[in-house]
Amino acid sequence: MTQVVADFATTVLDDPHASVCVGLSGGADSLALTAAAVRAGLDVTALVVDHSLQEGSAGVAARAADTARELGAAARVLEVRVGTRGGLEAAAREARYAALDAARDGRPVLLAHTADDQAETVLLGLARGSGARSIAGMRAWKAPWGRPLLRVRRMQTLAVCTELGLAVHHDPHNRDPRFTRVRLRADVIPMLDDVLQGGVVPALGRTADGLQDDNDALDGWAETVWGSVGTSDGLEIAPLRNLPRAVRTRVIRRWLLAVGATEPTQRVIAAVDRIVVGAGTGGAQVAIGGDPSVRTVVERTGLTLTVRLTER
């Protein structure tokens, strides 16, 4: 695992002795990553996020930070407040990433997602019908976030912690069947492995890799088109109609982000696409979210899509 992290630093970060942060929870995956990063010769600062969602969380965070220091890393504990938007999992994730981003001080942040996490992400995207972008899973590098362990199995991180004698924190949330990921981990993936006679986790990882390549090609095409048809004032419809739908919807997504939508869903993009390819000249409109203080609506005016804002 040390070699995996060293290779990531050399080939992705372009610096075998890079100064990095590691998101550390105290679980096996992030402890193994912290140990491997230190042993690989990186200058490591462990960032431990205390979500304050469980009794004793401050003690868990402090012990994780102490373990990081014993391994040879610097460490900081980041206390956050978790909101309610999108449910507990989504709100905790939003708070965690915001805290890590604020504390990284220009450095990349290594996250300990494994091949098992990638498989769960692909299955979630597939089940939700979220499109190729979601099924493509997590990227090994999307600045400033790095995931060196996406081809490493969870059992391997546990083995590393056992070998090094590291005390692993077992988060009760990771065993709580109320969470979809827990059910996937405990029930669905083992069942698929049994039915398909093994190899499901690496196969789902290869699926993600292939879709990422496809998405990169289509996104590049869409970005070129966007540069000639879209502005913050409007989106020209006529040049889009003869494009493949996969490219057209990417142009639409790019425009929606430019006019204030926050990560538009597949449903919103499809609704705007129907306006683009429809035969009418006006009247149809789609609410696209974004700033909660205003209602943001896309509507068609002649052969242009425009945005109208109204106060709530």
C-alpha positions as CSV (number, residue, x, y, z in Angstrom):
1,M,0.0,0.0,0.0
2,T,2.9,2.3,0.6
3,Q,4.0,1.8,-3.0
4,V,0.5,2.6,-4.2
5,V,0.5,5.9,-2.4
6,A,4.1,6.6,-3.5
7,D,3.1,5.9,-7.2
8,F,0.1,8.3,-6.8
9,A,2.4,11.1,-5.5
10,T,4.8,10.6,-8.3
11,T,2.4,10.2,-11.2
12,V,-0.6,12.3,-10.2
13,L,0.8,14.9,-7.8
14,D,4.1,15.1,-9.7
15,D,6.1,15.2,-6.4
16,P,7.3,12.1,-4.5
17,H,7.7,14.2,-1.4
18,A,4.5,16.4,-1.7
19,S,3.0,18.2,1.2
20,V,-0.5,16.7,1.6
21,C,-3.4,16.5,3.9
22,V,-5.2,13.2,4.7
23,G,-8.8,13.0,5.7
24,L,-8.6,10.9,8.8
25,S,-11.7,9.4,10.6
26,G,-9.9,6.9,12.8
27,G,-11.3,4.0,10.7
28,A,-9.2,1.3,9.0
29,D,-9.2,2.9,5.6
30,S,-8.0,6.4,6.6
31,L,-5.5,5.0,9.2
32,A,-3.9,2.8,6.6
33,L,-3.8,5.7,4.1
34,T,-2.1,8.0,6.7
35,A,0.5,5.3,7.6
36,A,1.2,4.6,3.9
37,A,1.5,8.3,3.1
38,V,4.0,8.8,5.9
39,R,6.0,5.7,4.9
40,A,6.0,6.9,1.3
41,G,7.9,10.0,2.3
42,L,5.1,12.5,1.9
43,D,4.8,15.5,4.3
44,V,1.5,14.6,5.9
45,T,-1.0,16.6,7.9
46,A,-4.0,14.5,9.1
47,L,-7.3,16.4,9.2
48,V,-9.7,14.8,11.6
49,V,-13.3,16.0,11.3
50,D,-15.5,15.8,14.4
51,H,-19.1,15.9,13.2
52,S,-20.4,15.8,16.8
53,L,-23.1,13.4,15.8
54,Q,-22.3,10.7,18.3
55,E,-21.6,10.7,22.0
56,G,-17.9,10.6,22.6
57,S,-17.0,11.9,19.1
58,A,-14.5,14.4,20.5
59,G,-12.6,11.6,22.1
60,V,-12.6,9.5,18.9
61,A,-11.2,12.5,17.0
62,A,-8.5,13.2,19.6
63,R,-7.4,9.6,19.6
64,A,-7.2,9.5,15.8
65,A,-5.1,12.7,15.8
66,D,-2.8,11.2,18.4
67,T,-2.4,8.0,16.3
68,A,-1.5,10.2,13.3
69,R,1.2,11.9,15.3
70,E,2.6,8.6,16.5
71,L,2.8,7.6,12.8
72,G,4.9,10.7,12.0
73,A,2.2,13.0,10.7
74,A,1.0,16.4,11.9
75,A,-2.6,16.4,12.9
76,R,-5.5,18.8,13.5
77,V,-9.1,18.2,14.7
78,L,-11.8,20.1,12.8
79,E,-15.1,20.6,14.6
80,V,-18.1,21.1,12.3
81,R,-21.8,21.6,12.6
82,V,-23.9,19.3,10.5
83,G,-27.1,20.8,8.9
84,T,-30.2,19.0,7.7
85,R,-30.3,19.7,4.0
86,G,-30.6,16.5,1.9
87,G,-30.6,14.1,4.9
88,L,-28.0,13.2,7.5
89,E,-25.5,11.5,5.1
90,A,-25.5,14.3,2.6
91,A,-25.4,17.1,5.2
92,A,-22.5,15.4,7.0
93,R,-20.6,15.0,3.8
94,E,-21.1,18.7,2.9
95,A,-19.9,19.8,6.2
96,R,-16.9,17.5,6.1
97,Y,-15.7,18.6,2.7
98,A,-16.2,22.2,3.5
99,A,-14.0,21.8,6.6
100,L,-11.3,19.9,4.8
101,D,-11.2,22.5,2.0
102,A,-10.9,25.4,4.5
103,A,-8.1,23.7,6.4
104,R,-6.0,22.3,3.6
105,D,-4.0,25.6,3.0
106,G,-3.5,25.0,-0.7
107,R,-2.5,21.4,-0.3
108,P,-4.1,18.4,-2.0
109,V,-6.3,16.3,0.3
110,L,-6.0,12.5,0.1
111,L,-9.2,10.6,0.9
112,A,-9.3,6.9,1.8
113,H,-12.0,5.7,-0.5
114,T,-11.3,2.1,-1.5
115,A,-12.4,-0.2,-4.4
116,D,-15.3,-1.3,-2.2
117,D,-16.5,2.3,-1.8
118,Q,-16.2,2.8,-5.6
119,A,-18.4,-0.3,-6.2
120,E,-21.0,1.0,-3.8
121,T,-21.0,4.4,-5.5
122,V,-21.5,2.8,-9.0
123,L,-24.4,0.7,-7.7
124,L,-26.1,3.7,-6.1
125,G,-25.8,5.7,-9.3
126,L,-27.1,2.7,-11.3
127,A,-30.1,2.2,-9.0
128,R,-31.0,5.9,-9.0
129,G,-30.9,6.2,-12.8
130,S,-28.6,9.2,-12.4
131,G,-26.9,8.8,-15.7
132,A,-23.3,8.1,-16.8
133,R,-21.8,10.8,-14.7
134,S,-23.0,9.2,-11.5
135,I,-22.3,5.6,-12.6
136,A,-18.7,6.7,-13.4
137,G,-18.1,6.9,-9.6
138,M,-15.3,8.7,-7.9
139,R,-12.2,9.9,-9.7
140,A,-8.7,9.1,-8.4
141,W,-7.9,12.8,-8.8
142,K,-10.2,15.8,-9.0
143,A,-8.3,18.7,-7.6
144,P,-7.9,19.1,-4.7
145,W,-9.2,15.7,-3.8
146,G,-7.0,12.6,-4.3
147,R,-8.1,9.0,-3.9
148,P,-5.0,6.7,-4.1
149,L,-6.7,3.6,-2.8
150,L,-9.5,3.2,-5.4
151,R,-8.0,-0.2,-6.4
152,V,-7.3,-1.3,-2.9
153,R,-9.8,-3.5,-1.1
154,R,-11.2,-2.8,2.3
155,M,-9.8,-6.0,3.7
156,Q,-6.3,-4.8,2.7
157,T,-6.6,-1.7,4.8
158,L,-7.8,-3.7,7.8
159,A,-4.7,-6.0,7.3
160,V,-2.4,-3.0,7.3
161,C,-3.9,-1.7,10.6
162,T,-3.6,-5.2,12.1
163,E,0.1,-5.5,11.0
164,L,1.0,-2.1,12.4
165,G,-1.0,-2.6,15.6
166,L,-3.2,0.4,15.0
167,A,-6.4,0.7,17.1
168,V,-9.2,1.1,14.6
169,H,-12.4,3.0,15.4
170,H,-15.5,1.2,14.1
171,D,-18.2,3.9,13.4
172,P,-21.7,2.6,14.4
173,H,-23.1,4.4,11.4
174,N,-21.2,2.0,9.1
175,R,-23.3,-0.8,10.6
176,D,-26.6,1.0,10.7
177,P,-29.0,-0.6,8.1
178,R,-30.9,2.7,7.9
179,F,-28.2,3.9,5.5
180,T,-28.4,2.7,1.9
181,R,-24.6,2.2,1.6
182,V,-24.6,-0.1,4.6
183,R,-27.3,-2.3,3.0
184,L,-25.3,-2.4,-0.2
185,R,-22.1,-3.3,1.7
186,A,-23.7,-5.9,3.9
187,D,-26.3,-7.5,1.7
188,V,-26.3,-6.5,-2.0
189,I,-22.6,-6.8,-2.9
190,P,-22.1,-10.2,-1.1
191,M,-25.2,-11.5,-2.9
192,L,-24.0,-10.3,-6.3
193,D,-20.6,-11.9,-5.6
194,D,-22.4,-15.2,-4.7
195,V,-24.6,-15.1,-7.8
196,L,-21.9,-14.0,-10.2
197,Q,-19.2,-16.2,-8.6
198,G,-17.0,-13.3,-7.4
199,G,-15.2,-10.4,-8.9
200,V,-18.0,-7.9,-8.6
201,V,-16.1,-5.1,-6.8
202,P,-13.2,-4.9,-9.3
203,A,-15.6,-5.3,-12.2
204,L,-17.6,-2.3,-11.0
205,G,-14.4,-0.4,-10.6
206,R,-13.5,-1.1,-14.3
207,T,-17.0,0.0,-15.3
208,A,-16.3,3.4,-13.5
209,D,-13.0,3.8,-15.2
210,G,-14.4,3.2,-18.7
211,L,-17.3,5.6,-18.1
212,Q,-14.9,8.2,-16.9
213,D,-13.0,8.0,-20.2
214,D,-16.3,8.3,-22.1
215,N,-17.5,11.2,-20.0
216,D,-14.2,13.0,-20.6
217,A,-14.5,12.7,-24.4
218,L,-18.2,13.8,-24.4
219,D,-17.5,16.7,-21.9
220,G,-14.7,18.0,-24.1
221,W,-17.0,18.0,-27.1
222,A,-19.8,19.7,-25.1
223,E,-17.4,22.3,-23.8
224,T,-16.3,23.3,-27.3
225,V,-20.0,23.6,-28.3
226,W,-20.8,25.6,-25.2
227,G,-18.2,28.1,-26.1
228,S,-20.0,29.1,-29.2
229,V,-23.7,28.9,-28.2
230,G,-24.0,29.8,-24.5
231,T,-23.6,32.8,-22.3
232,S,-25.0,33.8,-18.9
233,D,-27.7,35.7,-20.9
234,G,-29.0,32.8,-22.9
235,L,-28.5,29.6,-24.8
236,E,-29.0,29.3,-28.5
237,I,-31.3,26.4,-29.4
238,A,-30.8,25.9,-33.1
239,P,-27.2,24.7,-33.0
240,L,-28.0,22.1,-30.4
241,R,-30.8,20.3,-32.1
242,N,-28.6,18.2,-34.5
243,L,-26.2,17.2,-31.7
244,P,-26.3,13.7,-30.2
245,R,-28.4,13.8,-27.0
246,A,-25.4,12.9,-24.9
247,V,-23.6,16.0,-26.0
248,R,-26.6,18.3,-26.1
249,T,-27.5,17.5,-22.5
250,R,-24.0,18.2,-21.4
251,V,-24.1,21.6,-23.0
252,I,-27.4,22.2,-21.2
253,R,-25.9,21.1,-17.9
254,R,-22.9,23.4,-18.4
255,W,-25.2,26.3,-19.1
256,L,-27.4,25.6,-16.1
257,L,-24.4,25.7,-13.8
258,A,-23.4,29.0,-15.4
259,V,-26.7,30.6,-14.7
260,G,-26.9,29.5,-11.0
261,A,-28.2,26.0,-10.8
262,T,-26.6,23.8,-8.1
263,E,-25.6,20.4,-9.5
264,P,-28.8,20.1,-11.7
265,T,-30.3,16.6,-11.6
266,Q,-30.9,14.3,-14.6
267,R,-34.6,15.1,-14.3
268,V,-34.0,18.9,-14.6
269,I,-31.6,18.5,-17.5
270,A,-34.0,16.2,-19.3
271,A,-36.9,18.7,-18.8
272,V,-34.8,21.6,-20.2
273,D,-33.7,19.3,-23.1
274,R,-37.4,18.8,-24.0
275,I,-37.8,22.5,-24.4
276,V,-34.7,22.6,-26.7
277,V,-36.0,19.9,-29.0
278,G,-39.7,20.8,-28.9
279,A,-41.5,22.3,-31.8
280,G,-43.0,25.2,-30.0
281,T,-41.6,28.7,-29.8
282,G,-42.3,29.6,-26.2
283,G,-44.4,29.0,-23.0
284,A,-42.6,26.0,-21.5
285,Q,-40.5,26.6,-18.4
286,V,-38.5,24.6,-15.9
287,A,-37.6,25.5,-12.3
288,I,-33.9,24.7,-11.9
289,G,-33.2,25.4,-8.2
290,G,-30.1,27.3,-7.1
291,D,-30.3,30.3,-4.8
292,P,-33.1,29.4,-2.2
293,S,-34.1,33.0,-1.8
294,V,-35.3,33.2,-5.5
295,R,-37.2,31.0,-7.9
296,T,-35.0,30.4,-10.9
297,V,-36.9,29.4,-14.1
298,V,-35.6,28.5,-17.5
299,E,-37.9,29.5,-20.3
300,R,-37.8,29.6,-24.1
301,T,-38.0,32.9,-26.0
302,G,-38.0,32.3,-29.7
303,L,-34.8,30.2,-30.4
304,T,-33.1,31.1,-27.2
305,L,-33.3,29.7,-23.6
306,T,-33.3,32.4,-21.0
307,V,-33.5,32.6,-17.2
308,R,-36.1,34.5,-15.2
309,L,-35.7,35.1,-11.5
310,T,-38.6,35.9,-9.1
311,E,-38.4,36.5,-5.3
312,R,-39.9,33.8,-3.2
